[in-house]
Amino acid sequence: MSQLGPLVWRVALAVPLLYISYACIEAFAVDKLVALQEPYLQSGRIEWADGGSITILERFWNVEFLDDLWRRFTVTFAPSTLAFDSVSSWQAFSFLNDLGPLFTIWILESSRVGNRYTPAWLPTIFAFAGQVMSLGAVTPLFYILSIIFSPSSSTLVAKTTPAAQRRITSSGSSPLLLPILLFLHTFELFYAYGATQLSTRHYWTWAWQMTPLFIGLANTSLASLISLSPSLSRQLKAISSPRVLLGVPAAISAGIWIYTLIVSPHSMSTLFLPLLESQDALEPLLRRGLQIDELCVFGSSLLWIGYHIVDLFLAGHVTTSEIFNVISLYPVIAALTGPGASLSYLWLWRESKLQR
């Protein structure tokens, strides 16, 4: 069968991803957002309709350019973290926790031998860029570069390709990635959205902004240190399996999704489908931006993993019944567990076929 490996096919497949990135940038209305944030930044307080308010921290990192950068983002997340926009609060908490499985997948892919020295080898750079520029705009670009420059799935399973190219190595992914992710991502989000004191939520909103960078640095540093000790590597092998590293954050994401389904006072369409018309006030503008951001992040992720799954099928590495089963099950899993957990299901399915 023909494969999707040739460069011309990869470039063609990158076109819809490029459109998603462009659409996300346009939808965020950055100039309007900056103008609406300015009164809060000048007054040093975040205030909302029912009379509530908090003081914006003047310093957090004690590095001027970092504090100036992230102060604006604490205003961006305020309607959701401080819950004066209930819709945004429910949506953003679910969305941001779904980034746990996504970041894990990126790090695992960066640890694949065949992806070494390609853009897929540098997930921390793209994840951090997404914090600054919008993850919905950066994620499709990351996948475009990965599709063009990384080996395709059909190339990885080809008989002429050494099996080692498919392998995910512990030198690139620390066995301690799971506690790193739980502490630096999940823990911080639960405090940013669930702390009883609003000032505590504001504090952890500041802390979370640097999370993608810190996860990457901690993972790389600990992976390098652990690889120096073969005995320690063997002891940690049980928790270094991709199924464990990805399964736990996927389970957390699924749990939050199910909780949202059951407890949220809003319909799922209200929470996750943005209004088509542009918005002029801060709260609805930010709500729409985060909703579009989520659609772009996980829409592009679905296209990326779909490309790899179809590539395996066209290469004859998976059967028609296997591809039918995974395609049939995906909508059910996505509806019941959400985008983060269902993406994890697709990635683990593809990984099982790569390694067999």
C-alpha positions in Angstrom: 0.0 0.0 0.0 1.0 3.6 -0.5 2.3 5.5 2.5 2.0 9.1 3.8 5.8 9.3 4.2 7.0 11.4 1.2 7.6 15.0 2.0 5.0 16.3 -0.4 2.3 14.4 1.5 3.5 15.7 4.8 3.5 19.3 3.6 -0.1 18.9 2.3 -1.2 17.4 5.6 0.3 20.5 7.3 -2.1 22.9 5.6 -5.1 22.4 7.8 -2.9 22.7 10.9 -1.6 26.0 9.6 -5.2 27.2 9.2 -6.0 26.2 12.8 -3.0 28.2 14.0 -4.1 31.3 12.0 -7.7 30.9 13.1 -6.7 30.8 16.8 -4.6 33.9 16.5 -7.4 35.8 14.8 -10.0 34.7 17.3 -8.1 35.9 20.3 -8.3 39.6 19.2 -5.0 40.4 21.0 -5.2 44.2 20.5 -8.7 44.3 22.0 -7.7 42.0 24.9 -4.7 44.2 25.8 -6.8 47.3 25.8 -9.4 45.7 28.1 -6.7 44.5 30.5 -5.0 47.9 30.8 -7.4 49.4 33.5 -6.8 46.5 35.8 -3.0 46.7 35.4 -3.0 50.4 35.9 -5.1 50.3 39.1 -3.3 47.2 40.4 -6.6 45.5 41.2 -8.9 43.0 39.6 -12.6 43.9 40.3 -15.8 42.3 39.1 -19.5 43.0 39.0 -20.7 41.8 42.5 -18.2 44.1 44.2 -15.4 41.6 44.8 -11.8 42.5 44.1 -8.2 41.4 44.8 -4.9 43.2 44.6 -2.6 42.1 41.7 0.8 41.0 43.0 3.4 43.5 42.0 6.2 41.0 42.2 6.4 37.2 42.1 9.5 36.0 40.4 11.5 39.1 41.4 12.8 39.3 37.8 11.3 42.5 36.2 10.7 41.3 32.7 9.1 38.0 34.0 6.9 39.8 36.4 5.8 42.3 33.8 5.1 39.5 31.3 3.0 37.3 33.6 1.2 40.0 35.5 -0.9 40.5 32.3 -1.7 36.8 32.2 -3.0 36.8 35.7 -5.6 39.2 34.5 -6.3 37.0 31.5 -7.1 34.0 33.8 -8.8 35.9 36.5 -12.4 35.4 35.4 -11.9 31.6 35.4 -9.6 31.2 38.4 -11.5 33.7 40.6 -14.8 32.2 39.3 -16.6 35.5 38.6 -17.3 33.9 35.2 -18.8 30.6 36.1 -18.7 29.2 32.5 -15.1 30.1 32.0 -14.1 28.6 35.4 -15.6 25.2 34.6 -14.2 25.1 31.1 -10.7 26.4 31.9 -10.2 24.0 34.8 -11.1 21.0 32.6 -9.1 22.3 29.6 -5.9 23.1 31.6 -6.0 19.7 33.3 -6.3 18.1 29.9 -2.9 19.6 29.1 -1.3 17.2 31.6 -1.7 14.2 29.2 -0.8 16.4 26.2 2.5 17.6 27.8 3.2 13.9 28.7 2.7 12.8 25.1 5.0 15.5 23.9 7.7 14.6 26.3 7.4 10.8 25.5 7.6 11.6 21.8 10.7 13.7 22.4 12.3 10.6 24.1 11.8 8.5 21.0 15.2 7.7 19.4 13.9 8.5 15.9 12.8 12.0 16.9 16.2 13.0 18.2 17.4 16.3 16.8 14.0 17.1 15.2 11.5 19.7 16.4 9.7 16.9 18.3 12.8 16.7 20.4 12.1 20.2 21.8 8.6 20.1 23.4 9.5 22.4 26.3 10.3 25.2 23.9 7.0 24.9 22.1 5.0 24.4 25.3 6.5 27.5 26.9 6.0 29.5 23.7 2.3 28.4 23.9 2.1 30.0 27.4 3.2 33.3 26.0 1.6 33.2 22.5 -1.5 31.0 23.0 -1.1 27.2 23.0 -3.9 26.9 20.4 -1.7 28.9 17.9 1.6 27.1 18.7 0.4 23.5 19.0 -0.5 23.2 15.2 2.9 24.7 14.3 4.7 22.2 16.5 2.8 19.4 14.8 3.6 20.8 11.3 7.3 20.7 12.0 7.1 17.3 13.6 5.2 15.9 10.6 7.7 17.3 8.2 11.0 16.6 9.9 10.3 13.6 12.2 10.1 10.0 10.8 6.6 9.0 9.8 5.0 6.0 11.6 5.4 4.0 8.4 9.1 4.8 8.3 9.5 3.7 11.9 7.9 0.3 11.3 9.7 -0.3 8.0 11.9 -3.4 7.9 14.8 -1.2 6.8 14.5 0.9 9.9 16.3 -0.3 13.1 13.9 -1.2 15.8 15.8 1.1 18.2 14.4 4.1 16.3 10.9 3.4 17.6 12.1 3.1 21.2 11.3 5.6 23.9 14.4 6.0 26.1 14.7 6.8 29.8 17.5 9.2 29.0 14.9 11.5 27.4 12.0 10.8 29.7 12.6 10.7 33.5 10.9 7.9 35.4 10.0 10.7 37.8 8.0 12.5 35.0 4.7 11.6 36.7 5.5 13.2 40.1 7.0 16.1 38.3 3.8 16.6 36.3 1.5 16.1 39.3 3.4 18.6 41.5 4.2 21.3 38.9 1.0 21.1 36.9 -1.9 19.3 38.6 -1.2 20.5 42.1 -0.8 24.1 41.0 -4.0 24.0 39.0 -6.1 22.6 41.8 -4.9 25.5 44.1 -5.3 28.1 41.3 -9.0 27.0 40.8 -9.9 25.4 44.1 -8.3 27.3 47.0 -10.8 28.8 49.4 -8.9 32.2 49.5 -9.0 34.2 46.3 -5.6 35.6 47.0 -4.3 32.0 47.2 -5.8 31.3 43.8 -4.1 34.5 42.4 -0.8 33.4 43.8 -0.9 29.9 42.2 -2.1 31.5 38.9 1.3 33.3 38.9 3.1 30.1 39.8 1.5 28.0 37.0 2.6 30.3 34.2 6.2 28.9 34.2 5.0 25.3 34.6 5.8 24.0 31.0 9.4 25.3 31.3 9.9 23.9 34.8 8.4 20.5 33.8 10.8 20.3 30.9 13.9 21.3 32.8 13.1 19.0 35.8 12.4 16.1 33.5 15.6 16.5 31.4 17.8 17.1 34.5 16.4 14.1 36.5 16.5 11.8 33.4 20.2 12.6 32.9 21.0 12.0 36.6 19.1 8.8 36.8 20.7 7.4 33.6 24.0 7.7 35.4 22.9 5.0 37.9 21.8 1.7 36.2 20.6 0.3 39.6 18.4 3.3 40.2 17.1 3.1 36.6 16.1 -0.5 37.2 14.4 0.3 40.5 12.3 3.0 38.8 11.5 1.0 35.8 8.0 0.1 37.1 6.9 3.7 37.0 8.6 4.6 33.7 6.3 2.7 31.4 4.5 5.1 29.0 1.2 3.5 30.1 1.9 4.6 33.7 3.3 8.0 32.8 0.4 8.8 30.6 -2.3 6.7 32.3 -2.4 8.6 35.6 -2.8 12.2 34.1 -5.3 10.8 31.6 -7.3 9.3 34.5 -7.2 12.6 36.3 -8.4 14.4 33.2 -11.2 11.9 32.7 -12.3 12.3 36.3 -12.5 16.0 36.0 -14.4 15.7 32.7 -16.9 13.3 34.3 -17.2 15.5 37.4 -17.9 18.5 35.0 -20.6 16.4 33.1 -22.4 15.6 36.4 -22.0 18.7 38.5 -21.6 21.7 36.3 -24.8 23.9 36.1 -24.0 24.6 32.5 -24.5 22.5 29.4 -21.5 21.0 27.7 -22.2 23.1 24.6 -22.2 26.3 26.7 -19.0 25.3 28.3 -17.0 24.2 25.3 -18.5 25.8 22.2 -17.6 29.4 21.6 -20.1 32.0 20.4 -19.4 32.9 16.8 -19.8 36.7 17.2 -16.9 38.8 18.5 -17.0 40.0 22.0 -16.2 43.5 23.4 -16.2 43.0 27.2 -13.3 41.3 29.0 -15.1 38.3 30.5 -16.9 37.1 27.4 -13.8 37.8 25.3 -11.6 35.7 27.5 -14.2 33.0 27.8 -14.4 32.8 24.0 -10.6 32.9 23.7 -10.1 29.9 26.1 -12.8 27.9 24.4 -11.3 28.5 20.9 -7.8 27.8 22.4 -9.0 24.4 23.6 -10.6 23.5 20.2 -7.4 24.4 18.4 -5.1 22.5 20.8 -7.1 19.3 20.7 -8.3 19.6 17.2 -4.8 19.9 15.9 -3.7 17.1 18.2 -6.4 14.8 16.8 -5.2 15.6 13.2 -1.6 14.8 14.2 -2.4 11.5 15.8 -4.9 10.7 13.1 -2.1 11.2 10.5 0.1 8.7 12.3 -2.7 6.1 12.6 -3.7 6.4 8.9 0.0 6.2 8.0 0.3 2.8 9.9 -2.9 1.6 8.1 -1.7 2.6 4.6 1.7 0.9 5.4 -0.2 -2.3 6.1 1.0 -2.4 9.7 -2.6 -2.4 11.1 -5.6 -4.3 9.7 -8.9 -2.9 8.6 -10.6 -4.3 11.6 -8.1 -2.7 14.0 -8.5 0.7 12.3 -12.3 0.3 12.4 -12.3 -0.6 16.1 -10.2 2.4 17.1 -12.2 4.8 15.0 -15.5 3.4 16.3 -14.4 3.6 19.9 -12.9 7.0 19.9 -16.1 9.1 19.8 -17.5 7.1 22.7 -14.3 7.5 24.7 -14.1 11.2 23.9 -17.7 11.8 25.0 -17.2 9.9 28.3 -13.7 11.0 29.2 -12.9 14.2 27.4 -10.2 15.4 24.9 -7.2 14.7 27.1 -8.0 11.1 28.1 -9.2 10.2 24.6 -6.1 11.6 23.0 -4.1 9.4 25.4 -6.1 6.4 24.3 -5.2 7.1 20.6 -1.6 7.7 21.4 -1.3 4.5 23.5 -3.0 2.5 20.7 -0.6 3.8 18.1 2.3 3.1 20.5 1.2 -0.5 20.9 1.2 -1.0 17.2 4.6 0.7 16.7 6.2 -1.6 19.3 4.8 -4.9 18.3 
